[in-house]
């Protein structure tokens, strides 16, 4: 396994497959459930307001 170090945020940051339906299907993830989770994650209210992210780990 090769270590992965994300680019700086100004250069795009972490990799994402959220909008790539083929990549999600190739990973064996359920697109509908992932979309539901994204919407739930976006609905979280933080005080003070902050950016909230998530990571999906499969077979980890």
Secondary structure as GFF3:
##gff-version 3
##sequence-region A 1 60
A	DSSP	three_ten_helix	9	11	.	.	.	ID=ss1
A	DSSP	alpha_helix	21	26	.	.	.	ID=ss2
A	DSSP	alpha_helix	31	43	.	.	.	ID=ss3
###
